[in-house]
Amino acid sequence: MDIASAKQQIKNTVQIYLQKDALGRYRLPLVHQRPVFLQGAPGLGKTAIMQQIADEMGLGLVSYSMTHHTRQSAIGLPVIVEKEYGDKTYSVSEYTMSEIIASVYDCMRTTGRKEGILFLDEINCVSETLSPAMLLFLQYKVFGGHQIPEGWVVVTAGNPPRFNKSVREFDAATRDRLKILEIEPNYPAWKAYALEHGVSRCIISYLDIRQDDFYKVETTVDGLTVVTPRAWEDLSEILQFHEELGLPVSEDLTTQYLQNKQVARDFAIYYELYQKYRQVYRVEELLSGVWDDATLEQARTAKLDERMSLVSLLLEAIFGGMERCTTRHDALALAVNSLKAKKEALSAPGDTATALASLEDAWRAEAKTAPAMKQKAYLDLLAVSDGWHTHLEGSTPFEALRSCYKSDVAVLQAEVTKVQEQIGQMLRFLEAAFGKGTELSLAVNDLTVTPAATAFIGQFLSKDYFQASRSLLLHRQEEQLLKQIDLTGLV
């Protein structure tokens, strides 16, 4: 299965394991809660999805790599205690609490979440001395006599032996205690993740054209070559900083992440062309509705790589505006909620700057425990409120802050209108250049599935998107009907 399917399977498993009866007891006995074992090649995102699952389900998460654990660190150290048996006192060996189990309790204390996931990575690389204890743990969730708290689900992961020399094959007894999910590379599944997490549009555009380069772990005459989803995502992150700082992007950089010389070279060349197309087609002008017949002809006669790059560049610019709008909307929603909650206190005469500083302190504190997406809104709100300090005019702190808020709402409304117009101009340009073909379909599809776009369109709407989507659907139905008619031999 692909990583997206595995993620859903894990969420289903966790949901079942955490089901309770009317008395608040977990319905599935602990002994029957088989730990999940994710088996797949390196770099597929096994570790990444665990944080996503925990965030989406509101659970705690404790992650451990088992490669460095010895029997003592996993189980705990032996201590001698005195106990009475049959009116006699004996010295008995017990164990200090396992570092792993202790981390679960630490997580519960710091996050306040009583249920969660204990994720043990590289579980098939444990030392031989730890293997017997792992067998007991997989069935009874016990390390050194200490059991993981109720409400914590065990998920494990590991690579197949061909990818890791430290891996030992599980014996029958171990496999029989695991719920095994085998994961294979799948670009469409990863693309959905990439669109949601802001992976570089240049990388997505490249892989749309060359999906064979998405995953390569093989031994060639040049030695071991490694190109994984993790490598593409890490390269995307570093590209962002290079672009912000004006640093060059060359094959010297891409080979540090894409450890296959040909793939690294091909992507470096594509990246350079991608940036060139940005200038050649003057993307911002196209989104403003400015183009001529020469530009249309250049696009129309371009090769596939160039056409796909152009579509990606247009989408990249629009998605950036969409994300800014939705983030600002969420930030201003947080602001107005705070103003409403503190209206009475803020309506009394007082120092507005002090009141704003107090609100900002509260927002910073709330941001620290908020989910990742909400943290983004809080950070944007703090950036907005930083500008309020120079515009605090009003009879009370509430009036002054409300005035700042309303001013930023007006700015947001103007930005939303601009993005809505850009959507329309992009769709009109693509139809003028390519008709209702692949390029227009690709743009409409990405507007349909990309989270930044769905959030924007769901919040602010776009008549041009809806019109293009309906038009393409009718066009496809007409093509299909004509094809069916042709197959009957009537035309």
N, C-alpha and C positions, 0 to 999 in steps of 0.2 A: 504494500500500500504506500501512498505518498504521505508526506509529513502532515499535510492538512487533514487527511483521513485519520492518521494516528492521533493527532491532537483531539479530534472529536471522539475517538474511541476512549481516550484517557478521560476526557470530561464525562463521558457516559459512565465509565467505571467509577470515578470519584463520586458522582452523583448517587449511584447505587450503593456504594459502600457507606455513604453518610446518611442513608435513609434511617429514620427512627420510628419506633412504634409509639402507641399512645402513652406509654410510660416514660418516653424519652430515652429508651435503650436502642442501640444500633441493631437493626433487624438482621443483618448478615453477621454471623459470629466471626470474630477476629481470625480464627483458624482457617476460615474459608475465604478470607479476603486475600486472594492471591496477589502478590506484588506484580505490577506490570513490568515487563522487560522489553525495552525498545532496542532492537538490534538493527543496526544500519551502518553504512560507511561513514567515515568522519566528515564533518562539515555540513551535514544535512539539516541541522537546526534542532537536534534532539534536546539540547540544553535550553535553547531559546524558547521553545514552546512551553517549557515548564513554568517560566515566569509569566508568560501570557495566560496560561490556564489559571494560575494562582490569582492573578490580578482580575481576570474576568469572573472568577467564581468567588472572589472575596475571601481567599484562604491564605494562611501563612505558607511560607516556603523555606525549607532548609535544604541546601545543596551540599553534597560532599563528593569528592573524587576518591574512590577507594584505592587508587594505585599507591598512595603513600601510607596507608594505614597498616600498622602491625596488629598482632593479636592484642597487645596491651592497650594501644590507643583506642581500638574499636570496642573492646570488651570492658576495659578498665583494669586497674591494678589490684592485685590481691591484698587483702588486709585480714588480720587475725582478730576475731571478736569472741567474746565469752558468751555462751548460751547454756541454758539449763535443759537437760533431758533426763526425765525419770529421777528428779531430785538431785541430779549431779550436774556439775558445771564442766563444760568442755570448751576447748579452744577450737573454733571453726573458721574456715576460710570463706570470706565473702569478697566482693569486688566493689571498688569505687564506681561511681556512675560513669558509664561510657561517655566519651567526649561527644559522640554523635547524639545520644539520647539527651544529654545536657543541653546541647544546642537547640533541640526542639523546645525544651522548657524555656530557654532564653528567648526564643522567638515568640512564644506565647506571652511572655511577660512584656516584651518590648512593643509588640504590635497589638496586644489585646485580642488576638485571634486564637480561639480555642481549637479550631480545626485547621488542618493544613496538609501539605504534601511533603514527605521526606524523600528527596531525590538523591539516589546513590548512583553516581556515574562510574563507568569503567568497572562494573561489578565483576566482570569475568576476567579481571586482572588481579584479583586479590591474592595475597601470598598463600602458600600451602598451609601455613600454620593457622591462618584465619578461616580457611575453607570449612572446617567442621562447624565453627560457630556461625558462619553465614547460613549454613543449611538450617540450623535451628532458628535463626532470625527470620528467614524467608517464610517459615511456617507459623511461628509463634510470635514474631516481632519482638524478640527478647535478645538483648546483649548483656552478658554477664549478670543475669538475674534481674535486669531492669528492663521493663517493657516500655515501648513507646506509648505515649498517652493515647487514650481512646479518641477517635476522630481524626487521627493522622493516617493518611494513606501512603503506602510505600510504592514508589515508582523507581525503576532502575533502568540503566542503559549500558550499552557496550558495543564495540565494533566487532565485526566478524574476524576470525583469525587471520584472513589474508591481508588485513589492513593493519594489524598490530601484532608484533612478535611476542608481546607479553601476555596475549590472550590465551586462556586455557579453555578448551571445550567443556561445556557443562556435562556432567554425567546425567544418567536417567533420573536419579533421585532429585537432583537440583531442578532440571527442566520440568519435572512433574509438580513443582511447587510455584511455577511462574505462569503468568498470563503473557504470552509472547506475541509481540507485534513486530513484524519484519518490514523495514522501510527501504524504499528504493527512491533514487533521484527522480524528480518530476518537475519539469520547468513550469508548466501552467500553474501547478499548486504553489510553487515558490513565487511566481510572478504576482499572485494575489497577495502574498505576504509582503513582497517588495513594494507594491503600490501602496499598501497600507502604512508601511514604515518609512516611506520617503527615500527609497533607494534611487540613486541617480537615474534620471530619464535616459541619459546617454547609455548607461549599462543595459537598461531594459530594452531600449531600441536595438542595441547591438545583439542581444540575446534573442529578441524576436526574430531577427534575421538568421542568426547562427545558433540555433538551439543545441547543436552538437557540442558547442564549447561551454555549455552550462556546467557540465560535470565531467572531469577527466581525472581518474586516479589509475595510472597504469605505468608499467615499466617498459621503457623504450631503450634504444641504443644510447640515448643521452642520460639514462638512469631513470629514477622514479619521478614522474610528473604528477603534480597535484593541483587541480583547479576544482574548487568546491563552492557551494552557495555561501559558506562563511567567508571565503576569499572575496567573492564578488561584493558582499555586503561591507566587508572591511575596506575594500578598495573604494567603495562608494563614499564611506565616511571620510577617508583621507582626501578624496577628490574635492569634497566640499571645502576643506581647509585650504587646499592648494588654490582653488578658485577664489576664495575670500582674500587670501594673502597675495594673489597674483604670482604664485610660484608655478614653474613650468611642469607640465605633465608629459612624460616621455616614456619610452620603453624601459629606461632605467628604473622608473617608478613602478610601472605595471608588472614587471617581472618579480618585484618583491612580494607581490600578492598572488599573481597568476603564475604558478610555477610550472608552466609549460611554455617553452620559448615561442612556439608558433602562435599560441593563443595570446600571449602577452604582446607580441609584435602586432598581430592583427588588430587587437583592441586599441593599442596606442595609435595606430594609423587611423582607425575609425574615429577615435576621440578628436584627433586633429581635424579631420574632415567635418565632424559634427560642429565644432566651433567655427569652422570656415563657413558652413551653411548658415549659421546664425547671422553672420555678417552679410553674406551674399543675398539672402532673402529678406533681410531687414525685418525680422519677426515682429518687432514692436509696431512697425508701420502697417504690416499686414493685419494685425489685430486692431488697428485704428481704422481699417477699411481703405488703406492707401495701397493700390497696386496698379500695374499697367499691363498691357497685352504682352510685353516682352517677359515680364515676370511669370505670367500664366504659361507662356510657351516654354520657358525654361523649366518650370515645374513639370509640365505635361510631357516633355521629352526626356526628363531625367531618368537615370537608372533606378532600379528598385531600392538600393541602399539609400540613395539620395532622397527619394520620395518618402521612405519610411522615416528618415532622419528629420525631414521637414515637418511631418505630422507630429513627431515626438517633440520637436522644438516648440511648435505652437501649443501643444498640450502642456508642456513644462511651464511655459509662461502663464498660461491660464490657471493651472493647478496652484501655482504659487500665490496668485491673487485670491483664489478660492479659499486656500488654507488661511491666509491672513484675515479674510473676512469672517470665517467661522470661528477662528480663535479669538478675534476681537469681540465678536458677538458673545461668546462664552465668558470672556473677561468682563465685559460690561454687565452681563447678567449677574456675575458674582458681586460686582460693585453695587448694583441697584438692590440686591438682596441685603447687603450689609447696611446700606443707607436706610432701607425700610426697617430693618431690625433695630437700628439705633436712632431712629427718627426723633423720638422723644428727647433723648439725651443731647442730640446734636442741635435741636431746635432752641435750646437755651443759649443765651449769649455766652461767648467763650472764644478762645483762641483757635482759629480754624487750622492753622499750621500744626498745632499740637494734636488736634482731633484727627487730622489726616495721618500724621505720623503714627498715632495709636492704631488706626485702621490698617495701615501698612504692616505694622508689627503683627497684627492678628492674621493678616493674609499670608505673611511669611511662615508663621507657625502652622497654619492650616495646610499650606503647600507641602510641608515636609512629610505629612502623613497621607496626602491625597494620591490617588492613582496617577500614573504617568500622564495620561491625556489631560486630566484636570490640573496637574502641575503646570502644564504648558499654558493653560488659561490664567493661572495665578501669576506666572512670570510675565505674561503679557499685561495683566492688570497692573502689576507693579511698575512696568515700563510706562504705562499710560498715566498712572498716578504721579509718577516722577515729574511729568509735565504740568500737572495741576498746581504744583507749589507756586508757580509764577502767575497763576490766574485765580487766586482765591479772593473773590469779591462777592460780598453778600452781607446781609444784616446778621445772619447766624451761620455757624459752620454748616448746617444742613442746606441752607440756601446757596452758599458758595460752592459746596461740593455737588449739589444737584445741577447747578449751572455748568460746571465742568463736565459732568456726565452727559448732559444734553448736548453740549458742544461736540463731544466725541461720538455721540449717536449720529449726529448730522454728518460727520466725516465718514463714518461707517456706511451710511446710506449712499453717499456719493461713490464710495469705493465699490459697493455692491452693484450699483448701476453700471459702473465702468466695466466690471467683470462680465455682467450680463451682456453688455454690448460686444465685448470681445468674443464671447462664445458665438454670437451671431455672425460676426465678421469672419471668424475662423471657418465656420461651417459654409458660409457663402463662398469664401475663397476656394475651399477644397472642392466644392461642387462645380465652381466655374472652371477649375483647373482639371479635375479628374472625373466629373460627372458623379453619378451615384455608384461609384466603384469601391475598390478595396480601401482606398485612402479615407474616404468619407465614412465608410463602415467602421474602420479602425478607430477613428476619432470618436464617433458616437458610442461605440462599444466601451472605450476607455472612460468616457463621461458617465457611462452606466455603471461600471464596476469599480472605479477608483474611489476609495473612501472619501478623499478630499472633495471630489466632485459630487458624490451622492449626498454628502453632508450639506454642501452649499446649495445644490438644487432642491434638496428636501426642505431647507430652511428658507431660501429666498426665491426659488423657482427660476425657470428660464424657458420662455415661450419658444425661442429658437431651437433649443435642444428638443423639446417635446414635438415640435413640428418636424424636425429632421428625423427623429426617431420613428414617428408615424409614417413619414414619407418613405423612409428606407424599408419599413416593414411592408408597405403596400407594393413597393417596387420589387422586393424579393418574392412576394406572393404572386405578382404578375409574371416574373421570370419563371417561377416554378410551374405556374399554370401553362405557360407557353411551352415549357419543356415537356410537360405531360402530354399536351396536345400533339407535339412533334413526335413523341414516342408512339402515339396511336397511329401515325402515318396519315393523319388527316391533312397535314400541311407539308 
